[in-house]
């Protein structure tokens, strides 16, 4: 029986590849046989060397996800993309009552919302031409409930709600052969989150999740095994939100 969870022969693009969740996604997908197109604003030499240990071919690109021309150029240079994980994101530390809140909102919106839209716009024509593709967005529990903590920055929650709406629009746009789904993490133990929030206790699994616990569901959504899923948000949050 064919293993539909394998990614052998697939080219998987990952934005925000240098971050905690992004690098975990790259490693998990490479371990399942995928070749990786790693994208970030920071150098990716160390990650690329590590991924080659899985036997993966790695193409690394530095790209500002808020710059549409840079995104389109990167996608042209990347070539064929079978699955795209649009993971790049920003969680600010600026509070709602801070004088610089408006500037923070614009920055987070540019990264968290315009960034994945730029990539989807650039990648969809190629996926439509080849007759298949997967797009995976990274939402958040904050996009459902405003944030696990009262201290969750509202500009972050607003952008993740927008990502959840974007998912549904893109799934309709993708049609029959391009599946568009999302993972909505809860509180995950990564550098972006750990320094900002207190320990997690008010949920059935009384700990923060790990980056790998997000990466495996993402890999599933990149695989042929999710062929009858589109427009879905997979909640991975330790039971903090049950729907």
N, C-alpha and C positions, 0 to 999 in steps of 0.2 A: 504494500500500500504506500502511495506517495505521501511524504511528510509535508503537509501543507503549512506547517509552522516554520519550515526552513526558508532561508533567504538566499540560497545559493544562486549565483548569476544575477542577483539584483544589485542595482546601484542606488544606494540610499543617501540622500542629502540631508544633512543635519545642521541647522543654524544654532548659534550659541553653543558650538561644539566644545569650547574650552571650559564651560561651566560645569558644575557638579552633575546636574541631570543630563546636560548635553553630552559630556564625555562618557557617562554611563550608557546612554543610548548608543553612542558610537561603538563602545566595547561589546555590548550585547548583540547588536546587529552584525558586527564583524564576526562574533563567535558563532553566529548562525549561518555564516557563509557570505554575507553581503560585502560588496565593495563600498567604501565610504567616501562621500564628498563632504568634507568637514569645512564649516564656514564660521568665522568669528572675526571680531575686530582685533584680536590679539594673536601673536604668533602661535602656530599649531605644530611646531616641529616635534616637541616631546610627545604629544598625543599621536601624531602620525607614526612615529617610531614604535610606540606601544601597540598600535593597531596592527602593524605589519606582523607582529608576533602571532596574530590569529590567522595569518596567511592572506589578509585582505589587501587589496590594492587601495591606496589612499590618495585622493586628490584634495589638497588643502588650499583654501582661498581666504584672504583677508578681505572683509567686506563690511561696510556700514549699512545695516539693514534699513536705516531711515532714508537712504539715498537711492531713489528709484533707478537712476542711471547706473549706479554701481551694482545694484541687484541684477538688473537686466544684463549687464556685461558679464557678471559672474555666472549667471545661468547659461549664457551662450557658451562660455568657456568650459563649463562643466559637462556639456554634452548631454547624453541620454540620462534621464532620471526616472527610475521606476517608482520610487517612494520619496516623499519629502517630509521631514519632521521639522516643523517651523517652531522651534523651541526658544529662540532668542527672546529674552524678557528682562524687565527691569522692575525691581521693587524699591521705591524711594524711601528715604528716611524723613522726608519733609512732612510735617504735620499739617492738618487741615487749617489750623489757625496761624500758620507761619506766613510771613509777608511774601515769601517766594513760592507760595503754593501754586499760583497760576503757571509760573515757569516750569515747575515740577510736573504739573499736569500735562503741559504740552510735550515735554520730553518723554514721559511715560507713554502717552498716546502714540507718539511717533514710533517708539520701539515696539510696544506690545500690540498695537493695532495696525498701524500703517506698514510696519515691517513684514508681518505675514501676508498682508494684502499685496505688497509689492512682489513677493515671491510667488504667490498664487497666480497673480496676473502674468508673471513671466513664464511660469512653468506649465500652466494649463494648455496652451496651444500645442506644445510638444507632446504632452500626454494624450491629448485628443488625437493628434496625428498618428501616434504609435498604437492607439487603441486600448491603452490601459494606463493605470497609475493609482497611486495612493497618496493622499495628503493627510498628515496628522498634525493637528493643532494642540497646543498646550494651554488648556484653560486653568481653572482653579476652583476650589471650594468657595473662594471669595466671589466668583462670578455667579454663584447660586444664592449665597446667604449674606453677602456683604463683607465676609471675613470671619475667620474662626475667632480672632481676638478683636476686642473693641478698638485696639490700637492699630489694626490693619489700616494702612493708608487708603483713604477713599479713592484717590486717583488710580491706585492699583486695582481695587475691586471693580471700579467702573470699566477699566480696560478689559478685564477678564470677562465681564458680562458682555462686552462688545465682541470678544473673541467667540463666545458661545453663540451669539447671533450670526456672526460671520460664518461659522461652521455650517449652519443650516442653509444659508444662502449659497455657499460654495458647493454643498452637497447637491443642491438642486441644479446648479450650474454644471457640475461634473457629470451628471447623468448616469447612465447605466454602467459605464466602464471605468469611471474614476471615482473610487470610494474616498470620501472625506469624513474623517472622524476625529475625535479629540479625547484626550485624557485630562481629567480635572483632579489634580493632586490636592491632598490636604496639607498638613504641616510636614514639610520634608526637611531632613537634617542636612542642609547644604549651607555653605558660607553665606549665601544671600539671605537666608531665613534665620539661621541659628542665633546670630548676634542680635536679632531684633525682638525675639519673642521668648516668653517664659516657657518652662516645661509643659508638656501636654499631659493632662490627666482626665479631662472630661469627655472621654470617648471609650468605646469598648476595648480597643487595642491601645493601651495607655502609654504610648510612646510616639515619637516622631517617626515618619517613614524614612526609608533610605532612597538614595537616587536610583539604585538598582531596582527597587520595588516600583518605580515609575517606568524604568526602561523596559522591563519585560512586557507590560501591557502595550507600550508603544510599539515594540517589535511585533507583537501579535497583529496590531492594526496595520503594519507594513506588509504583512504576509498574505499569501493566497487564502489562508484560513478565514479571513474576514470578508470573503467575497459577497456575502449577503448583508453586510453592514454598511450603512452610510447615514450621515447626519446624527450619529450617536455620540454621546458623551459618556465615557467610562469613568466612573467615580472611584478614585483610589485614595481613600482618606481615613482608613482605620475605623470606619463606622461613625465618624464625626457628623456626617450628614447622610441620612438614609431617605431615599425617595421611592 
